[in-house]
Amino acid sequence: MTNKPLSFDTPSFNVACIQYYASADIDADINLAEQLMADAVAAGAELVVLPELCAGPAITDSKMQPVAFPPEKHPALERLCAFARAQLVEVLIGSLAVKENGQLRNRSFHVDRTGRVIAQYDKIHMFDIDLGPGRSYRESMTFTPGDQDVLTRTHGVSAGMAICYDLRFPELFRDYAMAGAGILFLPAAFTQTTGEAHWHSLLRARAIENGAYVIAAGQCGSGPNGTMFGHSLIIDPWGCVLADAGADEGFCLAAVNPQEIRISREKIPALSNRRVYRMELPER
């Protein structure tokens, strides 16, 4: 990405993070999502953000086996685009499992107020970890990772797209900020264990490091796919949590003021103070 001039003088707008527990039943998932999104729009949301794998996730024998379709035939994508068009609201679809060229992708979609997909991002970093006895995850056994960062634009502000485990790779978010992003999207399905340990800390760190709003919608609750942490967050560029959805199904809402991005970066100009340096590894 190339560095771009920064301008954050557009009006404030309201953002909502939606959280719930998604299942293998796509229709039930979207029915619930539409209900919660409609409530958020009624409360003033102009952009609604859904969690990772917001429709159709399923785990069988410890392996992720989501319900997936080609993007042009995905029933969840079709319905969520129709919702955006009917409600005249932007929707950030956290992610859906899509089939493409014989591969599965964990893909996020940004839909504008007309129901048109204006940006899409394939999750780059796969959640391949061992948390202890009986708690191993191998996302790479299901999904093919992406290899392209993606900037989109909402309400006049450039925004970087990421998904869940990407949160642990700060260089991605720094690249977005250096390219002009003032908003960082991070839909997720954080487990209870990792969420309790790291969710708030890492999200606040990404906001502070980059002087950017972080908008992170997460799944919540328990079911066949395990226990999800919830606590969808909207964080300002100073690292203050503006809204926290807690542990239960619902949504959180907060105003995003683009001028706060400029103010934060003027107070602590870490992006402009950044220097290129050489690294020399010791001889062995």
C-alpha positions, 0 to 999 in steps of 0.5 A: 500500500502507498501512503495517502494524504489524511483528511478526517474532517467529515461529520460524525456517524453512528456505528453498531456492532451486532453480536449473537451465536451463529449456527449451521442454520443459515436462515436462522442466523440471518433471521436473528441478524436482521432482527438485531440489525433492525433494532440497531438501525432504529437506535440510530446506526448508520453502519452495522458490523456483523461478527466473523462467520455470522451465518453457517459455521459448524464444527464436526469432530473438532474440524471447522466444516462451515456451510459454504456457497459461491459468493454469487449464490450465497443466500446470506450475502443476498439477504444481507445486501437486500437488508442494506438496500431496504434500510439504507444502511451500510453493512460490514458482513464480518465474514461468510464461508465462500467456495471459489475455484475449488477452495474455501475462503473466510471472506468479509464483505462491505456493503453500501446503502444501495446493497452493493458489495464495494469491498471484500477481504479474505482472512490472511492469518489462520487460527492454528493453535494449541490451547491445551488438552482437547483444545486445538484449532486448525483453521488452515485445514478448512480455509485457504488464507488470503494474501491481500490487504484491503482498504475500503471507505465508509462515511468519507473515512478510509478503513482497513479490513481484517478478521479475528486472528489477524488482530495478533499481527500488528504490522497489518494494522500499521500498514493500513494506518500508514496507507491512510486508514482511520478505522480498523474493522475486526469482526471475530469469533474469539473463544472464551479462553483467548477473549478473557486473556487478550481481547480488550488489551489487543484491540485497545493496543491496535487503536492506540498504536495507530490513532484509529477507531477499532470496530470489533463485532464478536460472536457470543454465547455457547453451543456446538461450536464452543463458547464465544467471548462476545464483548463487541467493542467500539474503541476510539483513537485514544484507546477509550472503549466507547461501547462494549456489548457485554457477554449477551446477544444484542448490539452496542452503539457509538458515534465515530467522530473522524476529527478525533483521528486527526486530533489523536495523531497530532498529539502523538504523531507516531505514524510520522515519527516512524523511522526505517532501521536496519536489523543485524542478526548476531552470528551463530 
